[in-house]
Amino acid sequence: MALKDQIALGMSLPHRSPDPIEAAVVRQVAQRAEALGFGDLWVTNNTLDHAGCFDSLTLLTYAAALTSTIRLGVSVLVLPVYSPVHVAHQVATLDYLSGGRAVLGVGLGREQHYPPFQVPRERRVRRFLEAVELMKALWTQPKVTYRGQIFQVEDGLMGPKPVQKPHPPVWLGGGHPAALRRAAVIADGWMGAGGSSTAAFAKSVPLVRAALEIAGRDPVTFPISKRVFMSVHERPEVAKAEVHRWFSEVYHNPNLTTEGGVYGTPEQVREQLEELVTMGATHLLLNPITRYTEQVEALAEVAGL
């Protein structure tokens, strides 16, 4: 059975790299991914980043203008360091302009993400939960009055509303058990980080499913995803070297090459992706880390698209 018949497949837009990324390459990947049949395009969100990274929602709006059907997601935006009112407006605008294709992935991030934005690390879970509540209210209610411990809005009006009803899907990231439980209660999907190991993903999946059962939600219809940093090459040593450079220079953790990366010949890559399906993934975000236009074509072949 082809991989495309086993699982939903997304493609990463070129957006974060230690090397310059040309706008023409972003355009080519967006349009070819849609033409080849990938279901969604994704970016990360890294503002102060030594590797260099395009702004997520700006890049997705650019991709929306280049495409017509493929969905557009960010995973993850560290929500507590932003104004939820501003993010809600940006995502609603993206959803409106794209005809209802936006997906917002959010997470708590790490402690070092907070100081540059002058946002306190204390009570970040409360800030996060209120931000999600407030965004959903702004997307769904004509007029919003919200009185939280962190955020307050009186008679707030926001337009245009998103096309998707009741609102654009909100996915959560994070691998902590508490984050997995939150995802099962308030999110529309969960994505394991590309910088996390395959073993960590295997441990997280049953925790997500158990939390969904407790929350009275159907695990079959809840997307469980994994971002996969990867490279396909007929010479497996070349593919491994490319992934090793990525984890060494971007994550400063070369051990993740073998612990979380996917690389090798097309046959080897297909086998590694099928292992993630066996672990319980129902969606995979394929994230090539170099040779982007070549990799879209190669991965379409791997997937049987």
Backbone bond lengths (Angstrom), bond angles and torsions (degrees), N, CA, C in turn:
res aa  C-N    CA-C-N  psi(-1)  N-CA   C-N-CA  omega(-1)  CA-C   N-CA-C  phi
1 M - - - 1.470 - - 1.529 109.27 -
2 A 1.317 116.38 133.03 1.468 120.62 179.49 1.521 110.41 -64.22
3 L 1.310 115.48 150.07 1.463 120.54 -179.86 1.531 111.00 -58.62
4 K 1.323 116.95 -38.12 1.471 120.47 -178.60 1.529 112.39 -62.58
5 D 1.333 116.61 -22.34 1.459 120.50 179.00 1.524 112.62 -88.53
6 Q 1.333 117.03 -5.87 1.456 121.73 -179.51 1.516 113.07 -102.61
7 I 1.344 116.90 -24.56 1.460 119.58 -168.30 1.520 110.80 -157.81
8 A 1.345 117.09 152.39 1.459 121.48 172.62 1.524 109.19 -76.95
9 L 1.335 116.07 141.95 1.460 120.59 -173.54 1.523 111.21 -127.44
10 G 1.328 114.93 128.10 1.451 121.53 174.17 1.510 110.56 -112.12
11 M 1.324 115.97 162.78 1.460 122.57 179.84 1.531 109.16 -125.75
12 S 1.317 116.06 139.15 1.462 120.36 176.36 1.525 110.37 -81.14
13 L 1.318 116.18 135.16 1.458 120.17 167.75 1.529 108.99 -74.11
14 P 1.319 118.95 142.20 1.471 119.12 171.51 1.523 109.19 -60.85
15 H 1.320 117.20 122.16 1.464 118.39 -176.08 1.519 113.51 -153.99
16 R 1.334 118.26 -22.11 1.463 121.13 -176.97 1.522 108.17 -134.47
17 S 1.331 116.42 122.78 1.455 118.65 -175.12 1.524 110.28 -165.34
18 P 1.342 117.76 148.46 1.461 119.86 170.92 1.520 111.88 -72.00
19 D 1.338 117.43 -9.94 1.471 122.71 178.61 1.521 109.60 -110.87
20 P 1.331 117.87 153.07 1.469 120.00 178.57 1.532 111.12 -61.24
21 I 1.341 115.03 144.93 1.472 121.71 177.25 1.524 107.39 -117.38
22 E 1.329 116.85 124.69 1.452 121.22 -179.78 1.534 110.35 -82.30
23 A 1.318 114.77 144.49 1.467 119.71 179.21 1.528 110.99 -59.36
24 A 1.335 117.42 -33.89 1.464 120.52 -179.98 1.520 111.18 -62.47
25 V 1.334 117.00 -33.79 1.463 120.77 179.54 1.527 109.99 -69.80
26 V 1.324 116.90 -41.01 1.466 120.56 176.28 1.526 109.69 -58.46
27 R 1.317 116.23 -45.83 1.465 120.84 -179.63 1.528 111.26 -61.81
28 Q 1.309 116.76 -45.63 1.466 120.24 -178.79 1.528 111.58 -62.01
29 V 1.324 116.46 -44.42 1.464 119.98 -178.55 1.527 109.96 -65.14
30 A 1.330 117.63 -44.97 1.463 120.34 -179.04 1.527 110.77 -58.69
31 Q 1.309 116.62 -47.71 1.454 119.95 -175.24 1.524 112.62 -73.71
32 R 1.337 117.57 -37.34 1.458 119.59 178.49 1.533 111.18 -70.84
33 A 1.327 117.21 -38.01 1.468 119.47 178.54 1.520 110.44 -60.53
34 E 1.322 116.63 -41.84 1.460 120.03 177.70 1.528 110.89 -66.10
35 A 1.324 117.18 -45.60 1.462 120.91 -177.48 1.521 111.57 -64.52
36 L 1.328 116.98 -34.47 1.458 121.27 -177.69 1.528 112.86 -78.60
37 G 1.324 117.51 -18.48 1.457 119.87 175.53 1.511 116.35 107.75
38 F 1.334 118.47 12.36 1.464 119.33 172.44 1.528 108.78 -66.12
39 G 1.330 116.39 147.95 1.453 119.95 -172.53 1.513 114.96 -83.56
40 D 1.347 117.30 -27.29 1.457 119.67 -175.51 1.525 110.78 -154.89
41 L 1.322 114.70 156.26 1.456 123.93 175.11 1.520 108.64 -113.05
42 W 1.344 116.96 138.06 1.459 120.35 -174.77 1.516 111.64 -132.77
43 V 1.337 114.31 153.04 1.455 122.95 171.36 1.524 108.37 -135.29
44 T 1.323 116.25 164.20 1.453 121.20 167.89 1.530 108.18 -98.10
45 N 1.313 117.31 178.87 1.459 120.88 176.77 1.519 108.90 -131.43
46 N 1.324 116.25 107.07 1.470 122.05 -178.78 1.521 107.67 -136.17
47 T 1.321 117.06 105.54 1.464 120.71 -172.53 1.523 111.46 -81.56
48 L 1.309 117.77 -61.37 1.467 121.47 174.65 1.519 106.27 -94.82
49 D 1.325 116.48 102.82 1.461 120.64 -167.41 1.522 109.64 -142.78
50 H 1.324 116.38 123.18 1.460 120.05 -177.27 1.521 112.23 -64.93
51 A 1.335 117.73 -23.65 1.463 120.14 -179.45 1.527 112.01 -81.77
52 G 1.318 117.18 -21.61 1.457 120.70 -174.38 1.513 110.19 88.77
53 C 1.343 116.76 127.60 1.464 120.29 -175.03 1.520 109.41 -152.79
54 F 1.331 116.77 131.38 1.457 120.59 173.60 1.528 109.81 -66.15
55 D 1.325 116.68 151.64 1.465 120.10 173.23 1.518 109.20 -64.86
56 S 1.309 115.93 132.77 1.462 121.13 -169.72 1.523 113.69 -63.45
57 L 1.320 117.67 -55.54 1.461 119.99 -173.60 1.524 111.93 -72.54
58 T 1.335 117.51 -27.60 1.459 120.21 173.16 1.524 110.21 -66.00
59 L 1.329 116.30 -45.03 1.461 120.03 -179.02 1.529 111.20 -66.72
60 L 1.332 117.57 -38.07 1.456 119.64 178.64 1.528 111.69 -66.89
61 T 1.319 117.24 -33.54 1.465 120.13 176.34 1.526 110.41 -66.87
62 Y 1.329 116.16 -38.64 1.466 120.92 174.26 1.530 109.86 -61.36
63 A 1.330 116.49 -45.99 1.469 120.39 179.54 1.524 111.19 -63.64
64 A 1.330 116.74 -34.56 1.470 119.85 179.08 1.524 111.01 -61.36
65 A 1.332 116.43 -37.02 1.459 120.17 -179.53 1.527 112.29 -72.90
66 L 1.325 116.64 -20.24 1.461 121.48 -177.77 1.523 113.06 -91.88
67 T 1.344 117.00 -12.32 1.457 122.06 -172.07 1.525 109.47 -131.27
68 S 1.343 115.88 176.04 1.465 117.99 -178.37 1.519 114.13 -134.93
69 T 1.336 118.97 -20.91 1.466 119.53 -174.67 1.528 113.90 -129.29
70 I 1.307 118.79 -28.56 1.459 121.31 -173.68 1.526 110.17 -69.45
71 R 1.342 116.27 140.85 1.459 120.35 -178.62 1.528 110.70 -76.49
72 L 1.338 116.56 160.35 1.460 122.02 -169.44 1.523 109.68 -132.19
73 G 1.345 117.27 113.82 1.453 119.65 -174.15 1.519 114.16 -130.70
74 V 1.318 114.96 152.27 1.468 122.20 169.89 1.515 107.68 -117.23
75 S 1.323 116.39 136.00 1.465 121.53 177.66 1.531 108.43 -152.15
76 V 1.323 115.16 113.29 1.453 125.99 -8.03 1.517 110.02 -118.69
77 L 1.327 113.38 155.39 1.449 121.79 169.90 1.529 106.95 -93.32
78 V 1.336 116.62 127.81 1.468 121.11 -178.50 1.528 107.09 -76.30
79 L 1.303 115.75 89.66 1.455 122.41 -166.55 1.528 114.65 -59.35
80 P 1.342 120.17 -40.50 1.466 117.95 -174.69 1.530 115.27 -63.64
81 V 1.332 119.04 -16.06 1.467 118.79 -179.62 1.529 111.60 -90.27
82 Y 1.330 117.49 1.58 1.458 121.85 179.35 1.524 110.97 -118.80
83 S 1.316 115.77 160.29 1.462 120.87 170.90 1.521 108.58 -74.10
84 P 1.324 118.74 123.19 1.467 119.60 178.27 1.523 112.87 -64.42
85 V 1.313 117.06 -26.45 1.468 119.84 177.48 1.523 109.43 -66.35
86 H 1.329 116.04 -44.71 1.461 120.80 179.72 1.526 110.79 -65.36
87 V 1.331 117.37 -45.94 1.466 120.64 -179.91 1.525 110.64 -62.54
88 A 1.336 116.50 -42.45 1.470 119.72 178.77 1.521 111.05 -58.94
89 H 1.331 116.28 -40.61 1.468 120.07 -179.79 1.523 111.00 -68.34
90 Q 1.332 117.10 -42.88 1.463 120.80 179.26 1.529 111.18 -61.38
91 V 1.323 116.52 -46.21 1.464 120.33 -177.06 1.521 110.65 -69.77
92 A 1.330 117.50 -38.57 1.459 120.06 176.68 1.526 110.48 -62.38
93 T 1.324 116.32 -40.31 1.462 120.23 178.20 1.522 111.06 -64.82
94 L 1.334 116.79 -45.01 1.462 120.81 177.14 1.527 110.64 -59.49
95 D 1.317 116.70 -44.12 1.463 120.06 -179.18 1.520 111.03 -65.04
96 Y 1.310 116.42 -40.58 1.461 121.09 -179.70 1.529 111.17 -65.69
97 L 1.328 116.19 -48.60 1.459 120.23 -177.38 1.524 112.54 -68.82
98 S 1.323 117.08 -28.38 1.467 120.52 -178.14 1.523 112.90 -90.43
99 G 1.312 117.07 -2.60 1.456 120.04 -178.85 1.516 113.19 77.10
100 G 1.342 116.76 29.12 1.458 120.75 174.92 1.513 114.21 89.99
101 R 1.350 116.78 47.67 1.463 119.67 -176.15 1.532 114.19 -121.04
102 A 1.319 118.91 6.81 1.465 121.19 -173.26 1.528 111.96 -83.05
103 V 1.330 114.89 143.35 1.463 123.13 170.93 1.526 106.64 -132.16
104 L 1.327 116.53 128.93 1.462 121.00 -179.23 1.513 110.23 -110.34
105 G 1.326 116.41 114.24 1.459 121.65 173.24 1.515 109.86 -99.12
106 V 1.320 117.25 130.35 1.465 121.45 -176.46 1.524 110.04 -131.05
107 G 1.326 114.70 156.97 1.448 120.31 177.95 1.514 110.75 -158.09
108 L 1.329 115.15 175.27 1.467 121.04 179.86 1.511 112.67 -82.17
109 G 1.341 117.29 -22.00 1.453 119.72 -176.07 1.516 112.23 70.13
110 R 1.315 114.82 -163.89 1.462 121.93 179.71 1.518 109.72 -113.03
111 E 1.318 115.67 166.06 1.468 119.86 -174.26 1.526 112.26 -59.59
112 Q 1.345 117.39 -33.52 1.464 119.34 -177.63 1.522 113.27 -71.13
113 H 1.334 117.54 -10.65 1.460 119.90 178.97 1.531 112.59 -75.80
114 Y 1.305 118.42 -16.22 1.464 120.85 -169.94 1.540 115.39 -86.74
115 P 1.337 119.99 -46.70 1.471 119.38 -174.78 1.526 115.84 -54.87
116 P 1.348 121.14 -40.15 1.469 118.13 -178.43 1.519 113.94 -62.21
117 F 1.324 117.13 -22.00 1.460 120.81 -179.76 1.533 112.04 -99.05
118 Q 1.342 116.20 5.44 1.462 121.08 -178.52 1.526 111.66 55.20
119 V 1.314 115.44 38.16 1.461 121.56 177.07 1.526 108.10 -109.63
120 P 1.324 118.90 128.77 1.463 120.34 -178.84 1.521 112.04 -66.56
121 R 1.323 115.94 143.78 1.457 120.44 176.52 1.522 111.51 -75.27
122 E 1.335 115.90 -24.99 1.450 120.15 179.72 1.531 110.44 -64.80
123 R 1.315 114.41 143.79 1.469 122.99 177.02 1.529 111.80 59.57
124 R 1.314 117.43 29.09 1.458 119.17 -177.65 1.528 112.32 -68.29
125 V 1.331 117.75 -28.96 1.465 118.65 177.23 1.529 109.81 -68.00
126 R 1.334 116.55 -43.98 1.465 120.24 176.58 1.526 110.27 -60.64
127 R 1.311 117.89 -44.06 1.467 122.18 178.29 1.536 110.45 -59.34
128 F 1.333 115.50 -42.55 1.459 121.39 -179.75 1.526 111.30 -63.33
129 L 1.320 116.42 -49.29 1.464 120.42 -176.83 1.527 111.55 -64.23
130 E 1.314 116.50 -41.43 1.463 119.09 177.98 1.521 110.95 -65.77
131 A 1.336 116.79 -38.05 1.463 119.79 -179.59 1.523 110.90 -62.26
132 V 1.327 117.09 -42.63 1.466 120.00 178.46 1.528 110.22 -63.57
133 E 1.331 116.94 -44.86 1.470 120.51 178.53 1.524 111.40 -59.10
134 L 1.330 115.92 -45.49 1.460 120.38 -176.63 1.526 111.05 -66.65
135 M 1.315 117.85 -41.53 1.462 120.09 178.27 1.528 110.86 -60.92
136 K 1.318 116.68 -46.20 1.466 119.56 -179.92 1.530 110.77 -61.91
137 A 1.308 116.60 -37.83 1.468 119.68 177.93 1.527 110.74 -64.27
138 L 1.319 117.21 -44.78 1.461 120.93 -179.68 1.521 112.05 -64.47
139 W 1.318 116.68 -31.03 1.462 120.71 179.24 1.526 112.78 -76.52
140 T 1.318 117.07 -26.99 1.471 119.56 -168.29 1.521 114.64 -114.28
141 Q 1.331 118.21 -19.35 1.457 120.23 -174.67 1.529 111.05 -107.80
142 P 1.325 118.07 142.66 1.469 120.17 178.98 1.527 112.68 -63.08
143 K 1.328 116.37 -39.87 1.468 121.96 179.71 1.523 107.46 -139.23
144 V 1.336 115.36 133.59 1.464 119.77 -171.29 1.521 110.70 -117.77
145 T 1.322 114.94 125.89 1.461 121.90 165.56 1.520 106.65 -117.50
146 Y 1.313 116.13 119.66 1.469 121.01 -176.23 1.526 107.84 -130.38
147 R 1.325 115.76 126.06 1.457 120.33 -179.18 1.526 108.81 -125.73
148 G 1.324 115.39 84.99 1.449 121.10 177.34 1.512 111.60 -97.76
149 Q 1.311 116.40 179.89 1.458 121.12 175.76 1.521 111.46 -72.54
150 I 1.338 117.17 -29.85 1.466 122.17 -178.48 1.524 111.19 -104.08
151 F 1.328 116.29 -47.64 1.463 120.93 -173.34 1.534 110.92 -112.78
152 Q 1.333 114.28 140.79 1.462 120.86 176.02 1.524 108.82 -134.98
153 V 1.312 115.92 132.86 1.458 122.22 175.72 1.525 107.46 -135.78
154 E 1.324 116.34 133.56 1.453 121.61 178.35 1.528 109.21 -114.77
155 D 1.334 115.48 119.92 1.466 121.79 175.39 1.530 111.71 49.86
156 G 1.327 116.07 46.82 1.455 120.72 -178.44 1.518 112.08 -77.77
157 L 1.331 115.79 132.03 1.461 122.52 176.92 1.522 108.46 -114.49
158 M 1.340 117.00 131.58 1.448 120.37 179.24 1.514 109.86 -137.90
159 G 1.315 115.89 128.42 1.452 120.78 176.18 1.517 109.47 -147.06
160 P 1.330 116.68 160.12 1.462 126.59 -2.13 1.523 111.69 -73.88
161 K 1.319 115.99 157.39 1.458 120.34 175.37 1.529 109.47 -77.09
162 P 1.322 117.09 156.54 1.463 119.27 175.96 1.521 111.30 -61.82
163 V 1.332 115.37 154.44 1.455 121.14 175.63 1.524 110.30 -71.98
164 Q 1.336 116.98 -41.38 1.461 121.02 -177.34 1.531 110.33 -70.28
165 K 1.310 115.50 137.61 1.458 121.65 -179.47 1.525 110.21 -118.45
166 P 1.326 118.57 137.60 1.467 124.69 3.26 1.529 113.82 -74.28
167 H 1.342 117.46 -20.26 1.464 121.08 179.94 1.522 108.57 -168.48
168 P 1.330 118.90 165.91 1.460 120.46 174.94 1.528 110.88 -57.00
169 P 1.334 117.45 144.81 1.465 119.30 178.89 1.527 111.49 -59.21
170 V 1.313 115.03 138.36 1.467 121.96 175.52 1.530 107.66 -111.57
171 W 1.317 116.39 115.63 1.457 121.81 176.79 1.520 108.95 -102.97
172 L 1.304 116.11 150.62 1.465 121.13 176.06 1.518 110.23 -112.97
173 G 1.327 114.74 149.40 1.450 121.88 170.44 1.519 108.84 -110.30
174 G 1.322 115.71 -169.53 1.462 120.47 179.18 1.507 111.43 100.59
175 G 1.331 115.30 142.20 1.452 120.23 -178.04 1.513 115.20 -112.17
176 H 1.335 117.16 -4.92 1.463 120.14 178.58 1.533 108.79 -66.52
177 P 1.329 118.13 142.91 1.473 119.43 179.15 1.517 113.91 -52.19
178 A 1.337 117.16 -36.60 1.464 119.25 178.01 1.525 111.08 -65.74
179 A 1.337 117.34 -37.08 1.461 120.79 177.77 1.527 110.51 -66.50
180 L 1.318 117.11 -37.72 1.462 120.98 178.63 1.526 110.53 -65.68
181 R 1.334 116.20 -39.58 1.470 119.22 177.72 1.524 110.81 -66.55
182 R 1.337 116.87 -39.84 1.462 119.64 177.78 1.523 110.53 -61.43
183 A 1.320 116.08 -42.69 1.463 119.90 -179.33 1.520 110.62 -58.68
184 A 1.320 116.63 -42.40 1.470 120.60 -177.94 1.523 111.85 -65.19
185 V 1.326 117.37 -26.99 1.466 121.13 -175.86 1.526 112.20 -91.79
186 I 1.340 118.38 -44.08 1.465 119.87 -169.73 1.516 114.79 -114.06
187 A 1.340 118.69 -8.33 1.459 120.42 -172.65 1.520 112.01 -104.09
188 D 1.341 114.04 170.36 1.453 122.41 176.85 1.527 111.78 -109.13
189 G 1.339 117.01 5.64 1.448 122.70 178.61 1.512 108.99 175.93
190 W 1.336 116.26 165.18 1.470 121.45 178.74 1.521 108.77 -136.74
191 M 1.338 115.90 139.45 1.456 120.88 179.08 1.524 110.62 -127.91
192 G 1.324 116.30 125.09 1.452 121.64 173.18 1.517 110.09 -73.00
193 A 1.309 117.17 140.50 1.459 122.41 -174.81 1.523 111.74 -68.98
194 G 1.331 115.47 148.56 1.452 119.81 175.00 1.504 112.71 -66.62
195 G 1.336 116.58 -26.15 1.450 121.15 178.63 1.514 113.85 -87.96
196 S 1.331 117.19 11.12 1.466 121.56 175.42 1.526 108.61 -104.16
197 S 1.308 116.17 158.05 1.456 120.57 -175.81 1.524 111.44 -80.17
198 T 1.319 115.17 160.97 1.461 121.06 174.60 1.522 110.45 -63.04
199 A 1.326 116.54 -37.39 1.468 120.52 178.65 1.526 111.02 -62.66
200 A 1.344 116.93 -40.35 1.462 120.28 178.35 1.525 110.71 -64.22
201 F 1.323 116.88 -38.77 1.460 120.32 177.35 1.522 110.71 -62.23
202 A 1.320 116.05 -44.52 1.469 120.44 -179.79 1.522 111.58 -59.95
203 K 1.333 117.27 -33.67 1.462 120.64 178.25 1.526 112.01 -77.37
204 S 1.331 116.69 -29.93 1.462 120.47 -176.22 1.518 112.87 -75.49
205 V 1.326 117.22 -36.38 1.465 120.36 -173.44 1.531 112.72 -56.09
206 P 1.340 119.75 -51.01 1.476 117.77 179.42 1.523 113.12 -64.20
207 L 1.335 117.83 -28.56 1.463 120.34 177.08 1.522 110.46 -68.22
208 V 1.334 116.84 -40.86 1.463 120.26 177.22 1.522 109.80 -63.13
209 R 1.321 116.82 -46.09 1.460 120.52 -178.72 1.526 111.69 -62.27
210 A 1.317 116.35 -41.97 1.465 119.49 178.94 1.524 111.08 -63.70
211 A 1.340 116.02 -41.18 1.464 119.85 179.53 1.527 110.80 -66.44
212 L 1.330 117.63 -35.60 1.464 120.84 176.79 1.522 110.89 -64.13
213 E 1.312 116.79 -40.94 1.464 120.89 177.97 1.526 110.68 -61.12
214 I 1.331 116.20 -44.82 1.462 120.97 179.73 1.529 110.47 -62.43
215 A 1.346 115.18 -38.14 1.468 120.07 -178.75 1.517 112.58 -78.59
216 G 1.341 117.14 -2.74 1.450 120.38 179.87 1.513 113.98 74.29
217 R 1.338 115.96 29.60 1.456 120.37 -178.69 1.529 109.66 -113.28
218 D 1.315 115.77 155.69 1.458 121.06 -175.13 1.528 110.27 -85.95
219 P 1.331 118.93 112.70 1.462 120.83 179.26 1.522 113.11 -62.93
220 V 1.326 117.54 -22.65 1.468 120.45 -178.18 1.526 111.61 -68.77
221 T 1.326 117.15 -34.72 1.465 120.85 -176.25 1.527 113.20 -97.56
222 F 1.330 117.79 -0.35 1.464 122.49 -178.48 1.524 108.18 -95.47
223 P 1.347 119.23 116.24 1.464 120.34 -178.35 1.532 112.29 -63.57
224 I 1.312 115.72 128.70 1.464 123.12 172.43 1.522 106.57 -117.20
225 S 1.319 116.03 114.63 1.452 121.00 -168.85 1.527 111.82 -123.32
226 K 1.321 115.13 165.23 1.464 122.20 173.10 1.520 108.19 -143.12
227 R 1.332 116.10 127.30 1.463 120.14 169.20 1.523 107.61 -77.77
228 V 1.327 115.91 133.34 1.455 121.07 -176.38 1.525 109.10 -123.82
229 F 1.317 116.95 112.80 1.458 120.78 172.17 1.516 108.07 -77.55
230 M 1.355 116.95 129.58 1.454 117.36 -165.32 1.519 113.24 -156.05
231 S 1.322 113.74 165.40 1.458 121.94 174.85 1.523 108.68 -152.10
232 V 1.328 115.86 134.68 1.463 122.48 175.39 1.521 108.22 -112.00
233 H 1.333 115.69 130.90 1.469 120.34 177.63 1.519 107.94 -156.68
234 E 1.327 116.28 144.09 1.460 119.47 178.75 1.523 112.15 -63.04
235 R 1.325 115.73 -22.47 1.464 120.00 174.44 1.523 107.63 -103.44
236 P 1.319 118.72 105.39 1.473 120.43 -173.51 1.520 114.02 -59.91
237 E 1.329 117.28 -28.50 1.469 119.10 179.63 1.527 111.23 -67.18
238 V 1.347 116.88 -31.35 1.470 120.75 176.64 1.530 109.75 -68.31
239 A 1.325 115.98 -46.00 1.464 120.15 179.44 1.523 111.06 -60.19
240 K 1.333 116.75 -43.76 1.468 120.07 -179.96 1.522 111.01 -63.75
241 A 1.323 117.11 -41.54 1.467 120.35 -179.78 1.524 111.04 -62.66
242 E 1.330 117.26 -37.51 1.468 120.28 179.40 1.526 110.95 -66.53
243 V 1.323 117.02 -44.03 1.463 120.22 178.58 1.529 110.69 -67.62
244 H 1.326 116.65 -37.69 1.471 120.51 178.22 1.520 110.66 -62.33
245 R 1.327 117.34 -41.19 1.468 119.78 177.75 1.530 110.36 -62.54
246 W 1.343 116.26 -41.86 1.469 120.07 -179.58 1.524 111.19 -59.07
247 F 1.313 117.11 -53.39 1.460 119.74 -177.15 1.527 111.85 -68.27
248 S 1.322 117.53 -27.95 1.462 120.14 178.94 1.515 111.59 -74.31
249 E 1.343 117.33 -45.18 1.454 120.88 -173.43 1.525 113.42 -87.76
250 V 1.327 117.46 -33.24 1.466 120.34 -176.76 1.526 111.54 -92.82
251 Y 1.326 117.34 -41.74 1.462 121.44 -178.04 1.521 113.53 -103.89
252 H 1.326 117.25 -7.95 1.472 121.54 -177.65 1.524 111.24 52.85
253 N 1.313 115.90 34.74 1.460 121.33 -179.49 1.529 108.98 -144.70
254 P 1.338 116.98 80.50 1.469 119.12 -177.58 1.517 113.81 -62.99
255 N 1.345 117.72 -19.28 1.466 119.68 178.91 1.525 112.16 -62.09
256 L 1.335 116.70 -25.16 1.461 119.74 179.71 1.526 112.38 -67.68
257 T 1.322 116.77 -14.60 1.467 119.48 177.06 1.520 110.19 -53.48
258 T 1.319 116.09 -51.11 1.464 120.25 -178.85 1.523 112.11 -89.58
259 E 1.338 117.67 -23.06 1.463 120.39 -176.68 1.522 112.89 -84.06
260 G 1.351 116.96 -27.06 1.455 118.69 -174.92 1.508 115.43 -139.53
261 G 1.328 117.81 -12.05 1.452 120.48 -178.47 1.520 112.44 -82.64
262 V 1.333 114.86 159.58 1.462 122.15 174.67 1.523 106.72 -124.81
263 Y 1.319 116.57 127.15 1.467 119.30 -175.35 1.524 109.54 -160.45
264 G 1.328 114.73 160.40 1.453 120.29 176.43 1.509 111.94 133.89
265 T 1.319 115.74 -162.03 1.454 122.07 175.85 1.523 109.34 -70.20
266 P 1.334 118.40 166.40 1.468 119.09 177.15 1.523 112.89 -53.84
267 E 1.320 116.96 -40.45 1.468 120.09 -179.95 1.523 111.36 -65.71
268 Q 1.339 116.40 -42.73 1.468 120.21 179.66 1.519 111.39 -65.33
269 V 1.323 116.52 -40.43 1.468 120.38 179.88 1.522 110.66 -65.86
270 R 1.318 117.21 -41.82 1.463 119.72 178.59 1.533 110.55 -60.52
271 E 1.310 116.94 -42.52 1.469 120.46 178.54 1.520 111.14 -61.12
272 Q 1.344 117.55 -42.20 1.465 120.94 -178.91 1.526 111.18 -67.57
273 L 1.322 117.22 -37.86 1.464 120.16 177.65 1.523 111.30 -68.88
274 E 1.321 116.65 -37.07 1.461 119.70 178.05 1.529 111.62 -66.62
275 E 1.334 117.03 -28.48 1.468 120.15 174.08 1.517 110.71 -63.08
276 L 1.336 117.32 -39.10 1.465 120.57 178.24 1.528 111.00 -67.02
277 V 1.324 116.44 -35.34 1.466 120.01 174.91 1.523 109.76 -62.54
278 T 1.328 115.93 -43.43 1.465 120.26 178.90 1.523 111.42 -61.70
279 M 1.334 116.95 -33.03 1.465 120.96 178.87 1.523 112.76 -72.51
280 G 1.328 117.08 -13.71 1.459 119.56 176.68 1.509 115.67 120.59
281 A 1.322 118.33 3.70 1.461 119.64 176.34 1.524 109.73 -65.45
282 T 1.329 116.25 136.40 1.463 121.03 173.29 1.522 111.23 -112.29
283 H 1.329 116.44 -2.85 1.469 123.48 177.18 1.521 106.66 -150.93
284 L 1.321 116.57 139.43 1.455 121.17 174.97 1.517 109.16 -126.58
285 L 1.320 115.42 132.03 1.461 121.69 172.96 1.524 107.55 -98.10
286 L 1.322 116.50 106.24 1.460 122.62 -179.02 1.529 108.08 -82.93
287 N 1.324 115.91 119.54 1.463 121.57 -171.72 1.530 110.43 -122.61
288 P 1.352 118.09 82.31 1.457 119.27 173.74 1.521 110.71 -60.25
289 I 1.324 115.85 145.81 1.463 119.07 -175.27 1.536 112.42 -111.05
290 T 1.322 116.94 4.73 1.457 121.97 175.94 1.523 108.08 -170.55
291 R 1.335 117.37 171.53 1.477 122.02 178.43 1.528 110.82 46.87
292 Y 1.326 115.08 51.95 1.465 121.07 -166.54 1.530 113.83 -59.84
293 T 1.327 117.55 -47.48 1.466 118.90 -176.71 1.522 110.92 -66.78
294 E 1.315 117.86 -36.70 1.463 120.97 176.08 1.528 110.63 -64.84
295 Q 1.318 115.90 -41.66 1.461 120.45 -173.69 1.526 111.97 -68.41
296 V 1.315 117.70 -34.34 1.471 119.15 177.81 1.520 110.07 -59.87
297 E 1.325 116.26 -44.76 1.459 120.26 179.31 1.533 111.01 -65.50
298 A 1.341 115.89 -44.02 1.460 119.77 -178.27 1.520 111.33 -64.04
299 L 1.314 116.44 -41.10 1.475 119.87 -177.66 1.526 111.39 -72.52
300 A 1.315 117.15 -30.60 1.470 119.41 174.49 1.529 109.56 -61.96
301 E 1.315 116.36 -39.78 1.464 120.05 177.32 1.532 111.39 -67.39
302 V 1.333 115.76 -42.77 1.465 119.74 177.89 1.526 110.75 -57.83
303 A 1.337 115.76 -41.40 1.464 120.85 -176.24 1.520 113.13 -80.05
304 G 1.326 117.15 -14.41 1.451 119.69 -177.10 1.515 113.55 80.85
305 L 1.341 116.41 23.55 1.458 120.03 -179.57 1.535 110.14 -76.71
